[in-house]
Amino acid sequence: MIYDHKKIEAKWREVWEKEEIYKTSKNPKKKKYILDMFPYPSGATMHVGHLEGYVATDILSRFYRMRGYDVLHPMGWDAFGLPAENYAIKTGIHPDKSTHDNIKIFKKQLDVSGLSYDWDYEIDTSSPEFYKWTQTIFIKMWQKGLAYKKKAPVNWCPKDETVLANEQVVDGKCERCDTPVIQKELNQWFLKITDYADRLISGLDGINWPEEVKLQQKNWIGRSEGRIIKFDDIEVFTTRPETVNSATFIAVAGESDKFTGRYVTNPATDEKIPVWEASYVMLDYGTGAIMGVPAYDERDLVFAKKNKIKIVKKPYTKKLIGEPKVNYHLRDWLVSRQRYWGCPIPMVYCKDHDWQAVKFEELPVTLPNDVDYNPRGKSPNASSKTFQEGAKCPICGKKAKREVDTMDTYVDSSWYFVRFVDPKNNNKIVSVEASKKWLPVDEYVGGGHVVQHLLFARFFWKFMHDEGLVDKSLGDEPFLKLRAPGWILGPDSRKMSKRWGNVVTPDDIIPKFGADTLRVYEMFMGPFDVVKVWNLTGVEGANRFLKKVWRLFQLPINPACAGRNSQLSNNEINYKLHKTVKSVTEDIENYKFNTAIAKIMEFVNVLTVHSSQITVHKLGILAQLLAPFAPHIAEELWQNVLKQKGSVHASEWPEYDEKYLVSNEMNIAVQVNGKLRGQITVPTQIASDELRVKTLAKKNKKVAKWIESGRIKKEIFVPNKLINFVV
């Protein structure tokens, strides 16, 4: 029989869908919530780098189902966003159409990759059924004083003509289009994430996240303890109050460096010191002013030398001046966006009652269709003739004006994982019962967004937890375990990009080699969390491995398993089998997918070499171990070759027995003049017997040719490990 991946994979996908083997339990007894960072369908296709994390969560989902867990493994779409709107500006195609055309392609690619999602739980952040609840959460935050509008200098992208949060500015440039960001003063909506700063720090201690991610979050929140010191009418925040004796100037935030002409008194020395404007002082950190201590601070030193300010080094003061103060780098989250394709902010302005929330029963506030998408410095919704219809003040009932800005799309992804557990609920954000059944997320997989999505989602969770929107017994953190896949670079070792012409998509690989080959290769190409380079030769190698597995299952099975022609005892095969089960189990749990596949490959080699001892039981275990990685071929081998009942994916994960993990045989390395020339397998009981090991080593054909032409001068024996003949 020939391994026909096209026929096998199409057949089993159809069977799985018909038999609904991935149906999520309504009443989980032992739950696992396994989640991907859901994709933004910004382009017409995914590439193989996107698929890496999805394959990993699929492996985990299949593995835990086989271990008796009720698994929730949903998928949906982070569907709002600026790229779809920019595409509409270029083509005139409505963002809703282009986005959902892309979703159809993405969904097909996920399906043909053999991913075990329960599509009954699918969500779409751009649907009114979803963003009704985004608006509900916003209003609840406003009612608690956590959402507010104020005039403030904001980060403005002149190309996209929209506001950016601090987290969306990278090296002074827009993270989306790389345009230099400017400052602009506007009335904007903020969410008071700073109220949760301390909890956002302390919560990191109890979750299984990479330490570097925790550190980046702590650094971004930037909690620092110091003191507020008054220099006449100017207050400064400092974490080094003991150096105040050496302060020789005051610097206040400014766009450029210049002397103000003012002097203030240093309260520790009573000396008059100059006040400067300095571009390195941040207006929104501390008080917007610092004391310049060039003798103890590098940036102050550079500024002092440049502007010829005196540098004085005095002993630390023993008596601390000022009041204790805790400060944070974290700023409130600016969520207003002057764009169309986002969740409308559900607020109205009444000249008598200021800003008021739309009544809950009037939600959702839906996006209008009669808009001009072109950026003009304000939301395209402002150009709509229909958007303001029906806008009334909820207090006085008079005509009001709707907010035309939309929300930052990070708001959608800050709570979507909650909606996934109860996606069809028309009456609540989520039922408390459903939240208690599935939340929090047990395994969360996705890369990037360390100080964006992950920070914002933790903030939203804490708010929803405090308000009883999710069961209060669930704890203070939404994601118990987090892992991030390393980037997969293109074949040219650069980031996959249309610009470089190095993008590889699943559609390039699956028709020729199959989804199972793609999955095995992606997981085998290196440790999950490191950067890897795509290599077609590796894909071909993964395909050869699956063909080798296929051929192994076509060999005749000897029920008696006499093993007369095998050099390896049946006990030793049992050792290999149980060792493989133990290793693969532990490796999957620890995201060591590459080494798990390597262990399976070793086991396949053992069974291939000693095929006379193959049994249905041994092959069945091999099919089960392979099932999470290569689900289609494993199902075909399990049901059609081994004639097992039911799906391999519904079978019980094999267990290992400790008694078989002590090997009856050992491998001894044989060296000649210090170079490895062969290896012999000996019974464990003689592995420390020098005479018997030496005799067997000399008889080995590979070794004999290196010693027969010379005279052995010395023999070096290391019990249980090696023997070295010096010739």
ZADRENPA-736419 format. One line per 5 residues: number of its first residue (from 1); their letters; for each residue x, y negated, z of C-alpha. Coordinates in Angstrom, 3 decimals. Each point is the difference from the previous one (the first is absolute). Example, Ala and Ser with C-alpha at 12.3 -4.5 7.8 and 13.67 -1.06 7.14 Angstrom:
2
1) AS) 12.300:4.500:7.800 | 1.370:-3.440:-0.660
This chain:
727
1) MIYDH) 0.000:0.000:0.000 | 1.257:-3.464:-0.915 | -0.169:-2.900:2.460 | -2.501:-2.291:-1.763 | -0.142:-3.041:2.265
6) KKIEA) -2.595:-1.832:-2.110 | -2.512:2.824:0.170 | 0.663:0.815:3.661 | -0.135:-3.567:1.295 | -3.150:-0.984:-1.918
11) KWREV) -1.771:3.187:1.116 | 0.687:-0.410:3.699 | -0.787:-3.699:0.140 | -3.418:0.820:-1.417 | -0.510:2.844:2.493
16) WEKEE) 1.088:-2.119:2.983 | -2.368:-2.797:-0.974 | -2.901:2.419:-0.499 | 0.627:1.843:3.264 | 0.717:-3.257:1.908
21) IYKTS) 2.903:1.531:1.899 | 1.195:-3.443:1.130 | -3.333:-0.986:1.555 | 0.519:-1.896:3.240 | -1.583:1.440:3.120
26) KNPKK) -2.802:-2.083:1.485 | 0.839:1.249:3.492 | 3.756:0.496:0.319 | 1.139:2.147:2.911 | 3.757:-0.453:-0.520
31) KKYIL) 0.546:-3.074:-2.170 | 2.781:-1.409:-2.143 | -0.499:-3.347:-1.726 | 2.630:-0.161:-2.751 | 0.102:-3.251:-1.951
36) DMFPY) 1.840:-1.624:-2.890 | 0.431:-3.743:-0.264 | -2.694:-0.288:-2.642 | 1.085:-1.298:-3.410 | -0.653:-3.308:-1.672
41) PSGAT) -0.973:0.877:-3.592 | 1.801:-2.956:-1.525 | 1.259:1.753:-3.118 | -1.318:2.507:-2.475 | 1.931:2.919:1.500
46) MHVGH) 1.880:1.303:3.002 | 3.641:1.004:-0.242 | 1.661:2.974:1.661 | 1.258:-2.175:2.850 | -3.579:-0.766:1.034
51) LEGYV) -0.773:3.710:0.017 | 2.765:0.913:2.452 | -1.903:-1.011:3.134 | -3.273:1.451:-1.276 | 1.606:3.406:-0.571
56) ATDIL) 1.459:-0.113:3.506 | -3.371:-0.648:1.652 | -1.570:2.678:-2.168 | 2.597:2.509:1.213 | -0.771:-0.976:3.594
61) SRFYR) -3.760:0.224:-0.597 | 0.170:3.467:-1.556 | 2.423:1.173:2.675 | -2.138:-1.155:2.923 | -3.209:1.393:-1.528
66) MRGYD) 1.712:3.392:-0.188 | 0.978:-0.395:3.655 | -3.612:-0.365:1.068 | -0.335:-3.796:0.134 | -3.001:-1.948:-1.263
71) VLHPM) 1.679:-2.501:-2.319 | -1.201:-3.400:-1.165 | 2.035:-0.917:-3.084 | -1.749:-2.860:-1.835 | 0.930:-2.263:-2.876
76) GWDAF) -1.270:-3.374:-1.167 | 1.004:-3.220:-1.669 | 1.498:-3.275:1.202 | -1.888:-1.553:-2.867 | 0.131:-3.776:0.556
81) GLPAE) 3.132:-1.904:-1.000 | 1.689:-2.700:-2.000 | 1.380:2.098:-2.925 | -3.528:0.880:-1.184 | -0.929:-3.667:0.100
86) NYAIK) 3.108:-1.027:-1.942 | -0.873:2.699:-2.547 | -3.478:-1.539:-0.296 | 1.548:-3.408:-0.678 | 2.050:1.496:-2.855
91) TGIHP) -2.653:2.254:-1.539 | -3.396:-1.224:1.177 | -0.760:3.482:1.353 | -1.792:-0.171:3.344 | 2.153:1.241:2.906
96) DKSTH) -2.717:2.434:0.991 | 0.183:1.729:-3.389 | 3.793:0.127:-0.311 | 0.386:1.189:3.595 | -2.520:2.800:-0.345
101) DNIKI) 1.351:1.058:-3.382 | 3.362:0.421:1.731 | -1.617:1.884:2.884 | -1.380:2.589:-2.434 | 3.513:0.615:-1.330
106) FKKQL) 1.538:0.147:3.479 | -2.666:2.410:1.193 | 0.549:2.318:-2.940 | 3.765:-0.012:0.645 | -0.567:0.840:3.665
111) DVSGL) -2.353:2.837:-0.931 | 2.305:1.636:-2.538 | 2.803:-0.184:2.580 | -1.943:2.451:2.146 | -0.606:-2.383:2.909
116) SYDWD) -2.566:1.292:2.483 | -2.047:-3.132:0.665 | -3.622:0.109:1.080 | -1.434:-2.515:-2.468 | -3.217:-0.252:2.023
121) YEIDT) 2.027:-2.320:2.249 | 1.202:-2.299:-2.806 | -0.114:-3.747:0.727 | 0.495:-3.095:-2.153 | 0.842:-3.289:1.727
126) SSPEF) -1.496:-2.041:-2.865 | -3.459:1.528:0.392 | -2.566:-2.123:1.898 | -0.755:3.111:2.072 | 3.544:-0.193:1.359
131) YKWTQ) 0.656:-3.711:0.199 | -3.281:-0.600:1.813 | 1.787:1.508:2.988 | 3.217:-1.937:-0.632 | -2.140:-3.126:0.281
136) TIFIK) -1.666:1.385:3.124 | 3.372:0.448:1.721 | 1.041:-3.524:-1.015 | -3.171:-1.458:1.553 | 0.500:1.997:3.196
141) MWQKG) 3.533:-1.405:0.205 | -1.380:-3.527:-0.539 | -2.506:0.548:2.792 | 2.870:0.972:2.308 | 2.075:-3.038:-0.972
146) LAYKK) 2.483:2.099:-1.973 | -0.932:-1.457:-3.416 | 0.318:-3.757:-0.419 | 0.579:-2.672:-2.626 | 2.578:-2.730:0.279
151) KAPVN) 2.048:-2.351:-2.130 | 3.558:1.186:-0.164 | 3.081:-0.038:-2.214 | -0.143:3.273:-1.900 | 2.094:2.024:-2.399
156) WCPKD) -1.204:-0.785:-3.516 | 0.890:1.925:-3.148 | -0.127:-2.529:-2.860 | -0.241:2.753:-2.617 | -2.855:1.986:1.536
161) ETVLA) -1.421:-3.202:1.514 | -0.867:1.690:3.276 | 1.029:0.042:3.652 | 2.343:2.688:1.312 | 0.367:1.276:3.551
166) NEQVV) 3.509:-0.182:1.514 | 0.302:3.746:-0.504 | -0.534:-0.444:-3.759 | 2.938:-2.364:-0.436 | 3.282:1.804:-0.656
171) DGKCE) 3.176:-2.075:-0.069 | -2.059:-3.127:-0.633 | -1.816:1.558:-2.970 | -3.440:1.452:-0.690 | 0.187:3.766:0.522
176) RCDTP) -2.258:0.565:-3.015 | 1.504:-2.185:-2.716 | 3.359:-1.101:1.445 | -0.874:-3.699:-0.392 | 1.583:-2.396:2.542
181) VIQKE) -2.599:-0.856:2.646 | -0.761:-3.603:0.988 | -1.718:-1.475:3.076 | -3.486:-1.464:-0.369 | -2.472:-1.256:2.604
186) LNQWF) -3.449:1.600:-0.285 | -3.007:0.970:2.071 | 0.288:3.768:0.382 | -1.423:2.949:1.916 | 2.224:1.769:2.526
191) LKITD) -0.329:3.140:2.118 | 1.435:-0.270:3.502 | 2.348:2.976:-0.090 | 2.275:-1.788:2.489 | -2.461:0.833:2.787
196) YADRL) 1.073:3.617:-0.446 | 3.756:-0.574:-0.214 | 0.978:1.762:3.230 | -2.271:2.988:-0.690 | 1.381:0.259:-3.516
201) ISGLD) 3.455:0.383:1.556 | -0.849:2.329:2.894 | -2.153:2.297:-2.139 | 3.007:0.985:-2.102 | 1.526:1.949:2.874
206) GINWP) -2.619:2.755:-0.025 | -0.164:0.881:-3.708 | 2.070:2.275:-2.237 | 1.330:-2.517:-2.513 | 3.479:-0.427:-1.496
211) EEVKL) 2.073:-2.082:2.390 | 1.021:-2.440:-2.730 | -3.673:-0.785:-0.702 | -0.686:-0.620:3.677 | 3.032:-2.279:0.187
216) QQKNW) -1.080:-2.017:-3.044 | -3.443:-0.532:1.523 | 1.479:-1.060:3.340 | 2.370:-2.400:-1.754 | -2.824:-1.506:-2.063
221) IGRSE) -2.133:-0.550:3.101 | 3.162:-1.448:1.518 | -0.825:-0.216:3.689 | 2.529:-2.160:1.803 | 0.101:-1.229:3.586
226) GRIIK) 1.367:-3.451:0.723 | -0.888:-3.396:1.422 | -1.616:-3.237:-1.124 | 2.342:-2.935:0.737 | -1.022:-3.645:-0.380
231) FDDIE) 2.391:-2.500:-1.562 | -2.102:-3.102:0.794 | -3.094:0.430:-2.206 | 1.428:2.871:-2.063 | -0.534:3.560:1.210
236) VFTTR) 2.268:2.783:-1.192 | -0.226:3.761:0.422 | 3.287:1.766:0.689 | 1.036:3.547:0.849 | 3.338:-1.349:1.289
241) PETVN) -1.010:-2.555:2.672 | 3.312:0.528:1.821 | 1.802:-1.804:-2.880 | -1.955:-3.263:0.331 | 3.108:-1.723:1.457
246) SATFI) 1.619:0.328:-3.423 | -2.953:-1.280:-2.064 | 1.279:-2.920:-2.095 | -2.994:-0.643:-2.280 | -3.691:0.790:-0.513
251) AVAGE) -1.205:1.292:-3.368 | -3.638:-0.177:-1.116 | -1.467:1.748:-3.040 | 0.440:-1.903:-3.243 | 0.276:0.580:-3.726
256) SDKFT) 3.565:-1.366:-0.094 | 2.802:-0.811:2.446 | -0.044:-3.617:1.190 | 0.572:-2.101:3.152 | -3.249:-1.516:1.379
261) GRYVT) 1.672:-2.897:1.873 | -1.482:1.231:3.265 | 1.771:1.097:3.171 | -1.358:2.052:2.897 | 1.391:0.897:3.421
266) NPATD) 1.527:3.399:0.736 | -1.695:0.846:3.336 | 3.001:2.027:1.177 | 2.678:-2.655:-0.635 | -2.023:-3.277:-0.228
271) EKIPV) 1.889:-0.725:-3.231 | -1.675:-1.512:-3.050 | 0.107:2.351:-2.993 | -1.164:-0.649:-3.599 | -3.152:1.408:-1.626
276) WEASY) 0.435:1.446:-3.469 | -2.335:1.504:-2.576 | 1.296:3.391:-1.125 | -1.212:2.330:-2.740 | 1.074:3.079:1.965
281) VMLDY) -2.497:-0.732:2.799 | -3.398:1.664:-0.549 | -3.078:-2.109:0.654 | -2.137:2.978:1.012 | 2.485:1.633:2.387
286) GTGAI) 0.067:-1.089:3.618 | -0.631:-3.731:0.174 | 1.502:-0.826:-3.380 | 3.059:-1.455:1.742 | 3.236:1.488:1.327
291) MGVPA) 2.863:-1.177:2.176 | 3.221:0.068:-1.992 | 2.782:1.790:1.874 | 2.802:0.292:-2.575 | 2.451:1.450:2.534
296) YDERD) -2.197:3.089:0.448 | -2.079:0.322:-3.199 | 1.339:0.631:-3.495 | -2.745:-1.825:-1.936 | 0.216:-2.991:2.335
301) LVFAK) 3.768:0.001:-0.496 | -0.309:-0.108:-3.792 | -2.530:-2.845:0.245 | 2.148:-1.948:2.493 | 3.150:0.264:-2.123
306) KNKIK) -1.885:-1.027:-3.147 | -1.495:-3.077:1.682 | 2.980:-0.864:2.233 | -1.877:0.573:3.265 | 2.180:0.559:3.048
311) IVKKP) 0.597:3.516:1.263 | 0.255:0.452:3.774 | 0.518:3.234:1.905 | -0.962:-0.193:3.659 | -0.555:2.757:2.551
316) YTKKL) -3.439:1.595:0.149 | -2.377:-1.793:2.320 | -0.969:1.982:3.113 | -3.268:-1.830:0.489 | -2.397:0.727:-2.854
321) IGEPK) -2.033:-2.972:-1.146 | -3.522:0.156:-1.452 | -2.881:2.461:0.081 | 0.149:3.723:-0.917 | -1.558:0.756:-3.383
326) VNYHL) -0.488:3.017:-2.272 | 0.147:-0.743:-3.711 | -0.680:2.032:-3.127 | 1.171:-0.071:-3.579 | -3.403:1.407:-0.990
331) RDWLV) -2.448:-2.594:-1.347 | -3.763:0.295:-0.390 | -0.985:1.813:-3.186 | -1.021:-2.344:-2.809 | -2.690:1.878:-1.963
336) SRQRY) -1.486:-2.614:-2.395 | 0.734:0.572:-3.678 | -0.949:-2.300:-2.867 | -0.812:2.971:-2.216 | -3.054:1.807:-1.339
341) WGCPI) 0.648:3.729:0.243 | -0.190:0.396:3.759 | -2.492:0.269:2.840 | -2.034:-3.236:0.362 | 0.433:-1.687:3.388
346) PMVYC) -3.514:0.139:1.560 | -0.094:-3.566:1.378 | -2.086:-3.073:-0.870 | 0.591:-3.667:0.772 | -2.800:-2.134:1.407
351) KDHDW) 0.666:-3.715:0.422 | -1.920:0.112:3.283 | 1.335:3.254:1.425 | 3.423:0.357:-1.633 | 1.064:3.515:-1.033
356) QAVKF) -2.420:2.809:0.794 | -0.072:3.706:-0.787 | -2.508:1.445:-2.442 | -2.644:2.068:1.792 | 0.835:3.711:0.141
361) EELPV) -3.267:0.899:-1.725 | 0.981:-2.182:-2.979 | 3.222:1.920:-0.639 | 1.668:0.719:-2.283 | 0.815:-3.362:-1.516
366) TLPND) 0.740:1.271:-3.500 | 2.356:-1.317:-2.635 | -1.611:-2.022:-2.807 | 0.537:0.920:-3.643 | -0.178:-3.503:-1.508
371) VDYNP) 3.520:-1.172:0.773 | 3.021:-1.420:-1.773 | 2.921:2.219:1.050 | 2.701:-2.507:-0.942 | 1.870:-1.259:3.078
376) RGKSP) -0.683:-3.663:0.665 | 1.204:-0.287:3.583 | -3.298:1.156:1.464 | -2.031:3.185:-0.034 | -1.699:0.891:-3.314
381) NASSK) -3.149:0.462:2.092 | -0.160:-3.801:0.204 | -0.786:-0.045:-3.735 | -3.017:2.284:0.412 | -3.481:-1.482:-0.372
386) TFQEG) -1.632:2.919:1.792 | 2.313:0.619:2.970 | -1.488:-2.779:2.130 | -3.587:1.173:-0.520 | -1.780:0.837:3.240
391) AKCPI) 2.757:-1.334:2.259 | -1.628:-1.233:3.213 | 1.215:-0.971:3.433 | -0.961:2.855:2.358 | -0.654:-2.549:2.783
396) CGKKA) -2.117:-2.694:-1.631 | -1.040:1.726:-3.215 | 1.088:-2.945:-2.129 | 1.928:0.392:-3.227 | 3.659:0.822:0.620
401) KREVD) 3.077:0.567:-2.121 | 1.610:3.412:-0.315 | 3.708:0.492:0.520 | 1.405:0.579:-3.495 | 3.311:1.556:1.055
406) TMDTY) 0.389:3.759:0.191 | 1.937:2.084:2.508 | 3.542:1.247:-0.279 | -0.245:3.580:-1.285 | 1.993:1.178:3.017
411) VDSSW) -3.228:-0.528:1.947 | -1.628:2.860:-1.955 | 2.837:2.390:0.737 | 0.061:-1.000:3.662 | -3.016:2.149:0.816
416) YFVRF) -0.696:2.334:-2.974 | 1.334:3.002:1.920 | -2.901:-0.473:2.450 | -2.606:-0.059:-2.768 | 1.384:3.223:-1.460
421) VDPKN) -1.401:1.999:2.937 | -3.571:-1.221:-0.661 | -0.060:-1.411:-3.558 | -3.721:0.380:-0.715 | -1.267:-1.713:3.147
426) NNKIV) -2.350:-2.812:-1.061 | -0.760:-1.209:3.512 | 3.390:-0.339:1.693 | 3.656:-0.594:-0.758 | 0.486:3.500:1.389
431) SVEAS) -2.003:2.037:2.456 | 1.667:0.427:3.373 | -0.636:3.752:-0.333 | 1.847:0.223:-3.341 | 2.881:-2.075:1.325
436) KKWLP) 0.352:2.348:2.955 | -0.006:3.079:-2.257 | 2.847:-1.067:-2.294 | 1.904:-3.061:1.205 | 2.766:-0.951:0.511
441) VDEYV) 1.965:0.994:-3.114 | 2.315:2.920:0.798 | 2.338:-0.177:-3.017 | 0.382:-3.220:-2.028 | 2.217:-0.018:-3.081
446) GGGHV) 1.032:-2.956:-2.118 | 2.894:-2.352:-0.656 | 0.576:-3.693:0.539 | -2.366:-2.545:1.580 | 1.876:0.265:3.297
451) VQHLL) -0.868:-3.509:1.216 | -3.100:-0.415:-2.120 | -2.554:2.789:-0.228 | 1.276:1.985:2.987 | 0.055:-3.020:2.309
456) FARFF) -3.383:-1.303:-1.164 | -1.634:3.441:0.224 | 1.193:0.411:3.592 | -1.450:-3.436:0.823 | -3.388:0.899:-1.524
461) WKFMH) -0.051:3.335:1.814 | 0.641:-1.650:3.360 | -2.817:-2.478:-0.627 | -2.432:2.738:-1.082 | 1.038:2.097:3.000
466) DEGLV) -0.555:-2.907:2.400 | -3.423:-0.749:-1.493 | -1.153:3.626:0.179 | -0.291:0.255:-3.785 | 1.946:3.260:0.345
471) DKSLG) -0.142:2.286:3.011 | 2.017:-1.519:2.847 | 1.489:3.373:0.938 | 2.056:0.036:-3.208 | 2.885:-2.071:1.290
476) DEPFL) 1.664:-3.204:-1.110 | 1.770:1.157:-3.189 | -1.526:1.080:-3.349 | 2.885:2.027:-1.513 | 1.569:2.578:2.307
481) KLRAP) 2.662:1.142:-2.474 | 1.442:-1.938:-2.928 | 2.373:1.135:-2.721 | 1.148:-1.815:-3.127 | 1.228:1.644:-3.214
486) GWILG) 3.226:-1.224:-1.504 | -0.205:-1.646:-3.395 | 0.334:2.142:-3.087 | 2.198:-1.903:-2.437 | -0.152:0.362:-3.745
491) PDSRK) 2.408:2.270:-1.917 | 2.288:-3.053:-0.354 | 0.184:-0.388:3.810 | -2.017:-3.221:-0.095 | -3.424:-0.662:1.512
496) MSKRW) -2.706:1.296:-2.330 | -1.340:-2.970:-1.947 | -1.514:-0.765:-3.400 | 2.712:-2.626:-0.250 | 2.712:2.661:-0.050
501) GNVVT) -1.985:2.525:-2.037 | 0.821:2.716:2.541 | -3.467:0.817:1.356 | -0.834:3.701:0.246 | -3.671:0.844:0.511
506) PDDII) -1.741:3.249:0.974 | -1.386:0.025:-3.555 | 3.572:0.341:-1.283 | 0.649:3.125:2.084 | -3.194:1.941:0.733
511) PKFGA) -1.021:0.956:-3.589 | 3.404:1.557:-0.684 | 0.989:1.434:3.370 | -3.131:-0.006:2.156 | -1.065:-1.737:3.205
516) DTLRV) 1.543:2.723:2.176 | 3.394:-0.597:-1.571 | -0.331:-3.765:0.522 | -0.991:0.481:3.644 | 2.805:2.446:0.764
521) YEMFM) 2.606:-2.187:-1.691 | -1.092:-3.204:1.759 | 0.216:1.691:3.384 | 3.244:1.865:-0.764 | 2.009:-2.877:-1.458
526) GPFDV) 1.202:-1.217:3.401 | -1.027:-0.934:3.546 | -3.434:-1.583:0.017 | 1.062:-3.374:1.416 | 3.064:-0.741:-2.148
531) VKVWN) 0.352:-1.633:-3.422 | 0.185:2.566:-2.805 | 0.716:-0.165:-3.744 | -2.355:1.645:-2.483 | 1.656:2.733:-2.030
536) LTGVE) -1.684:2.065:-2.713 | 2.507:2.814:0.535 | -1.345:0.345:3.531 | -3.546:0.254:-1.350 | 1.109:2.815:-2.274
541) GANRF) 1.663:1.716:2.962 | -3.233:-0.153:2.024 | -1.844:1.487:-2.954 | 2.508:2.865:-0.247 | -0.514:0.732:3.685
546) LKKVW) -3.781:0.310:-0.419 | 0.496:2.288:-2.999 | 2.296:2.126:2.142 | -2.723:0.235:2.647 | -2.487:0.954:-2.713
551) RLFQL) 2.249:2.802:-1.283 | 0.527:1.294:3.524 | -3.728:0.504:0.420 | -0.189:1.946:-3.272 | 2.423:2.684:1.243
556) PINPA) -1.428:3.397:1.038 | -0.711:0.278:3.704 | 1.216:3.084:1.854 | -2.546:0.685:2.767 | 2.399:2.385:1.721
561) CAGRN) 2.794:-2.569:-0.047 | 2.603:2.758:0.435 | 2.838:-2.337:-0.904 | 2.369:2.828:-1.014 | 1.619:-2.137:-2.709
566) SQLSN) 0.313:-3.118:2.153 | 3.092:-1.055:1.907 | -2.203:-2.062:2.331 | -1.976:1.803:2.681 | -3.723:-0.586:0.393
571) NEINY) 0.715:-1.507:3.427 | 2.277:-2.576:-1.595 | -2.717:-1.019:-2.482 | -2.320:-0.412:2.953 | 2.618:-2.246:1.581
576) KLHKT) 0.143:-2.138:-3.167 | -3.788:-0.142:-0.199 | -0.582:-1.107:3.591 | 2.958:-2.387:-0.103 | -1.469:-1.607:-3.125
581) VKSVT) -3.455:-0.351:1.556 | 1.486:-1.649:3.094 | 2.212:-2.363:-1.989 | -2.650:-1.054:-2.517 | -2.546:-0.608:2.762
586) EDIEN) 2.369:-2.234:1.949 | 1.260:-1.792:-3.107 | -3.499:-0.945:-1.182 | -0.870:-1.342:3.445 | 3.138:-2.157:-0.123
591) YKFNT) -0.357:-1.224:-3.614 | 3.046:2.028:-1.052 | -1.682:1.107:-3.186 | 3.220:0.437:-1.971 | 1.482:2.470:2.480
596) AIAKI) -3.328:1.834:0.283 | 0.070:0.603:-3.762 | 3.646:1.060:0.223 | -0.943:2.643:2.613 | -2.782:1.284:-2.260
601) MEFVN) 2.474:0.198:-2.884 | 2.385:2.061:2.145 | -2.810:2.373:0.925 | -0.965:0.379:-3.672 | 3.630:0.905:-0.773
606) VLTVH) 0.015:2.665:2.731 | -3.234:1.560:-1.258 | 1.201:-0.127:-3.619 | 3.287:1.754:0.777 | -1.710:2.620:2.182
611) SSQIT) -3.164:0.406:-2.042 | -0.311:3.683:0.924 | -1.156:-1.096:3.430 | -2.696:-2.422:-1.192 | -3.419:0.421:1.600
616) VHKLG) -3.323:-1.811:-0.395 | 0.456:-1.299:3.543 | 3.384:-1.580:-0.734 | -1.153:-1.543:-3.276 | -3.138:-1.260:1.706
621) ILAQL) 2.074:-1.866:2.567 | 2.127:-1.456:-2.794 | -3.155:-1.224:-1.789 | -1.239:-1.585:3.237 | 3.294:-1.780:0.662
626) LAPFA) 0.037:-1.310:-3.563 | -3.676:-1.060:0.039 | 0.389:-3.530:1.481 | 2.752:-0.835:-2.498 | -1.253:1.713:-3.179
631) PHIAE) -3.715:0.553:0.623 | -1.070:1.195:-3.459 | 2.543:2.746:-0.584 | -0.333:1.138:3.618 | -3.765:0.373:-0.432
636) ELWQN) 0.394:1.952:-3.237 | 2.526:2.378:1.568 | -2.057:0.424:3.172 | -3.359:0.691:-1.629 | 0.720:1.432:-3.442
641) VLKQK) 3.273:1.859:0.568 | -0.209:1.066:3.635 | -3.831:0.287:-0.132 | -0.454:-1.745:3.347 | -3.457:-1.221:0.960
646) GSVHA) -0.743:-3.711:0.193 | 2.292:-2.929:-0.665 | 3.609:0.075:1.126 | -0.623:-3.536:1.260 | -2.684:1.317:2.349
651) SEWPE) 2.176:2.858:1.227 | 1.716:0.012:3.358 | 3.553:-1.349:0.017 | 2.472:2.841:0.680 | 1.486:0.313:3.464
656) YDEKY) 3.537:1.090:0.770 | 0.976:2.554:2.635 | 3.001:-0.813:2.189 | 1.030:3.642:0.185 | 0.872:-0.033:-3.710
661) LVSNE) 2.147:-3.124:0.254 | 3.018:1.926:1.259 | 1.766:1.269:-3.114 | 1.319:3.574:-0.153 | 2.673:-1.036:-2.469
666) MNIAV) 2.518:-2.806:-0.352 | 1.924:-1.564:-2.846 | 3.787:-0.101:0.357 | 2.042:-2.337:-2.188 | 3.114:1.564:-1.553
671) QVNGK) 2.925:-2.294:-0.833 | 3.292:0.625:-1.772 | 2.679:-2.567:0.817 | -2.670:-2.208:1.542 | -2.266:-0.068:-3.052
676) LRGQI) -3.433:1.626:-0.004 | 0.101:2.995:-2.332 | -3.070:1.972:1.093 | -2.586:0.777:2.628 | -1.048:3.249:1.609
681) TVPTQ) -3.170:0.893:1.884 | 0.561:2.230:3.007 | -2.176:1.376:2.820 | -0.055:-2.460:2.925 | 1.447:2.592:2.388
686) IASDE) 3.291:0.275:-1.947 | 0.412:-3.708:-0.912 | 2.553:-0.416:2.804 | 1.888:3.237:-0.757 | 3.145:-1.144:-1.821
691) LRVKT) 1.015:3.399:-1.376 | -3.396:0.832:-1.493 | -0.516:-3.500:-1.423 | 3.502:0.040:-1.511 | -0.622:3.386:-1.643
696) LAKKN) -3.295:-1.125:-1.563 | 1.516:-3.297:-1.152 | 2.838:1.736:-1.865 | -2.500:2.187:-1.842 | -1.937:-3.007:-1.285
701) KKVAK) 0.642:-0.259:-3.774 | 0.209:-3.796:-0.044 | 2.592:0.036:2.781 | 2.005:3.041:-1.146 | 1.260:-1.651:-3.203
706) WIESG) 1.608:-2.802:2.049 | 1.950:2.268:2.347 | 0.887:3.039:-2.135 | 2.908:-1.699:-1.807 | 1.667:-1.284:3.141
711) RIKKE) 0.951:1.026:3.541 | -2.108:-1.004:2.989 | 2.313:-1.792:2.442 | -2.605:-1.028:2.542 | -3.666:0.527:0.870
716) IFVPN) -1.982:-2.682:1.837 | -3.321:1.149:1.446 | -2.725:-2.164:1.547 | -2.653:2.308:1.470 | -3.472:-0.311:-1.553
721) KLINF) 1.214:-2.647:-2.485 | 2.954:0.692:-2.288 | 3.142:1.899:-0.846 | 2.955:-1.548:-1.853 | 2.684:2.062:-1.768
726) VV) 3.309:-1.825:-0.439 | 1.659:1.536:-3.082
